């Protein structure tokens, strides 16, 4: 079994100039550009000590507002649920700038022979992000790439059949993007008279989601107990 330290050492000897950044996290994590993706994937699949013969997962990520603002809802507050935000000042939370691409594709690779894992991360820009398909390297990428296209609108150049896989063919937009409306764009129903599915504007009222943190400590339990006792009285 090759440890992540051994993999990092081998990477620094053989591939140091092929990626933007290498990190030792829970596993060796390589951050790279779209131009570096295919050469690196082939190398990791075929060369010792990597031998990453399986692609176990591929997913998209949307970093919209990451490190810039709190969880965005219609009634969120600066004192509530926060992400990567400095709340040391009482009056106003100060955002911590985080340099990230809007989108990213994450690849998790497994070596059956070496019993180790490697993570690849490719940053993407634009409203229609494009990345090369790795389906010719790992056939398992087929449905993974279709899923990332369907949910995030990420295009995979060279995919033989890039179409929706989870939403229906008339679906509008990409539901895992952070700016996608919570109630969707359209709703579908079956019209018995026309004997077909029809699409109509959404007719439900938007829900307001306010993040809530429940602390199960003694203070919270005492307050809950007092509230129950007051109801009994």
Residue pairs with C-beta under 8 A, 6 or more apart in sequence:
1 114
1 115
1 116
2 10
2 49
2 111
2 114
2 115
2 116
3 116
4 24
4 27
4 28
4 116
5 24
6 49
7 28
7 49
7 50
7 116
7 118
8 22
8 24
8 28
10 48
10 49
10 50
11 22
11 28
11 30
12 22
14 43
14 47
15 40
15 43
16 22
18 32
18 36
18 39
18 40
18 43
19 30
19 31
19 32
19 36
19 40
20 31
20 32
20 33
20 36
21 30
21 31
22 28
22 29
22 30
22 31
23 29
23 30
23 31
25 119
27 116
27 117
27 118
27 119
28 116
28 118
28 119
29 118
29 119
29 120
29 121
30 40
30 118
30 119
30 120
30 121
31 121
31 122
31 123
32 40
32 120
32 121
32 122
33 122
33 123
34 122
34 124
34 130
34 131
34 132
37 120
37 122
37 131
37 132
37 134
38 132
38 134
38 137
40 120
41 107
41 120
41 134
41 137
41 138
42 137
43 50
44 50
44 52
44 109
44 118
45 51
45 52
45 53
45 137
45 138
49 114
50 111
50 114
50 118
51 111
51 113
51 114
52 109
52 110
52 111
52 118
53 110
53 111
53 112
53 113
54 109
54 110
54 111
54 112
54 138
54 140
55 107
55 108
55 109
55 110
55 134
55 137
55 138
55 140
55 141
55 144
56 108
56 109
56 110
56 117
56 140
57 106
57 107
57 108
57 144
58 105
58 106
58 107
58 108
58 134
58 141
58 144
58 145
58 148
59 105
59 106
59 144
59 147
59 148
60 103
60 104
60 105
60 106
60 148
60 151
60 152
60 154
60 176
61 103
61 104
61 105
61 106
61 152
62 102
62 103
62 152
62 176
62 177
62 178
63 98
63 100
63 101
63 102
63 103
63 104
64 102
64 177
64 178
64 179
65 72
65 178
66 83
66 84
66 98
66 100
67 83
67 84
67 85
67 95
67 96
67 97
67 98
67 100
68 95
68 97
68 98
69 85
69 95
70 76
70 77
70 78
70 80
70 81
70 82
70 83
70 85
70 93
71 80
71 81
71 82
71 83
71 211
72 178
73 208
73 209
73 210
73 211
74 206
74 208
74 209
75 208
75 210
76 210
76 211
78 87
78 92
78 93
79 87
80 210
80 211
80 213
81 211
81 212
81 213
82 93
84 96
84 98
85 93
85 94
85 95
85 96
86 93
86 94
86 95
86 96
87 93
88 94
100 123
101 123
101 124
101 125
102 124
102 125
102 126
102 129
103 123
103 124
103 125
103 129
103 152
103 154
104 121
104 122
104 123
104 124
105 121
105 122
105 124
105 131
105 148
105 154
106 119
106 120
106 121
107 119
107 120
107 121
107 122
107 134
108 117
108 118
108 119
109 117
109 118
109 119
109 120
110 116
110 117
111 117
111 118
122 131
124 130
124 131
124 154
127 153
128 153
128 155
129 152
129 153
129 154
129 155
130 154
130 155
130 156
130 157
131 154
131 155
131 156
131 157
132 156
132 157
132 158
133 141
133 145
133 156
133 157
133 158
133 159
134 141
134 145
135 141
135 142
135 145
135 156
135 158
135 159
135 160
136 158
142 159
142 161
143 165
145 156
145 159
145 162
146 159
146 161
146 162
146 163
146 164
146 165
147 165
147 166
148 154
148 156
149 155
149 156
149 159
149 162
149 163
149 164
150 164
150 165
150 166
150 167
150 174
151 166
151 167
151 174
151 175
151 176
152 174
152 176
152 177
153 173
153 174
153 177
155 162
156 162
163 169
164 171
167 175
168 188
168 197
170 186
170 188
170 197
170 199
171 186
172 185
172 186
173 180
173 184
173 185
174 180
175 184
181 206
182 206
182 207
182 209
183 202
183 204
183 206
183 207
184 202
185 202
186 199
186 200
186 201
186 202
187 199
187 200
187 201
187 202
187 203
187 204
188 197
188 198
188 199
188 200
189 197
189 198
189 200
190 196
190 197
190 198
191 197
191 198
214 220
